[in-house]
Amino acid sequence: MNKPVIEIKDAVVSYREDVALCGVSITVYSGEFVGVIGPNGAGKTTLLTVVNGLGKLVKGNVRVLGHDISSVDKNSLRKRIGYVSQADDIDPRMPMSVRDVVMAGRYGRLGLLRRPGKHDSGVVDEMLGVVGMAHLATRPIGHLSGGEQQRVAIARCLAQEPELLLLDEPTASLDWRAKTDILELVKRIHDTRHLTTLFVTHDLSSLPAACSRVLLMKNGLIRADGPPGEVLTDENLSELYGVTIMEVRKRREAAAF
Amino acid sequence: MQNAILATLLGGIACGIIGVFVVLMHMPFIGVCMSHAAFAGALLGIWLGFNPLIGAFAMSLIAAAIIGPLADRGELNPDTSIGIIFSIMLGTAFLFLGIMPLTKSGAFEFLWGNILTTTRTDILLLVVVTSLVVGLVVLFYKEVQVTAFSRKMAAAVGVPATLTLYAILFMTGATVTVTLNPIGGLLIFSLILNPAAAAYQLTYSMKKMFFLSTIFGVLSGWTGLLFSYLFNAPSGALIVLTSSVIFLVAAAFSLKRKVRHMP
């Protein structure tokens, strides 16, 4: 039996008058690839930030990698968790190269007062190779396309040698080619490294085929949890997005090309 | 004159380094805000009869301590927080100016600065602060590099991003305080901003940016001092104008001129 990596019980997160999570409970086991889907404002990103300690838990209990999130040093925990967010608009004049960004993934593990060494450079080179960006290592990060920047972000996460991978809308604002490249990369990484992965998206077409389990979220709650075939039914999607079942079927047919 | 040369060397180094953070973290107004906070603190010192530099340091640290959490909470972007603190400090400074009973000529020296009256104490303070600023960057380079690039990413990889930001803000306050006497509160933000903005035009390496910014800061100081001596003109103003010329030349020859948004 795989051990639990994330255990969330009755988690409540609020931002002033808005309740982002309304009592969510879920357990994620080692090696699972979990897709989290739902409309905007469903609490999907908040779920990820509760896991990596960036969000503020008001009530409930969260254990990640065996540690209670309320008592653990969150910086120490984040060193073991790879987190990729939606592509940012990076100033093309920013003085950071692709290699610099990936190397930053090693900084947390190195700790204060220690400088990156040969081993760290080796890890960076390896991860650049995994994501297919080795040939752009010296390019300024701001000169890359959105898809290329997300590849670099994934390499940066892998350079951390994480035990858990959190991907927050990594394909949002990318074109079809870049989106499919990222989805293919994420699947390949999961297949080879068996990293426990949470993949958040609001777009059904961006849900990776590699997901063995899907959570449907709406209004801060989990509405369904199970294998994709059982969860992504027309009825569930109709209720999730507030459209008729007929409309869901029509849009699914139109999207399948 | 020896003290003036030393002061511009040390001030140029400290301002050059701090300026890199100001440019990369999009906080161009922070120098103005901190210098007016320091000015308000110096006035308080003059009024109540204690060392004005202590008041200046305390007020600039208070400004840093307020800007950090305001920006952190995410309700206001850093520039808005800085603008609000600036208006509070400006109002406070002019309130003190208006109600303090003693002669005000000593107070205005903190606005204009006078590098030729730099004392040994000023030099000692500059040595301490410049060493701390250089030490921060050398010893914690990877932390400051990733925080300057993206606080969100720094926090995500387990770097103490908030602590690093506060350290940068406090070092900015300390730099502004110790350069208040030589350069002056009105002009110091230019010496923080211009050399770093010039360096930004010329390199895609953050290490080289720190290095160039420091060189431009010192060059601005020494060249301005030289012109001040040759033409018998205010040194602070000429230092700042020199730094502006360096920026304009760097911008003209910038390898980033044609770079806008990449497709």
Interface residues (C-beta under 8 A of the other chain):
Chain A: N52 L54 N75 S76 L77 R78 K79 R80 Y83 S85 D88 P92 R93 M94 P95 M96 S97 D100 V101 A104 G105 Y107 G108 R109 L110 L112 L113 R115 P116 P140 G142 H143 L144 S145 R156 Q160
Chain B: L24 L139 F140 Y141 K142 E143 Q145 V146 F149 S150 K152 M153 A154 A155 A156 V157 G158 V159 P160 Y200 T203 Y204 S205 M206 K208 M209 K256 V259 R260 H261 M262 P263
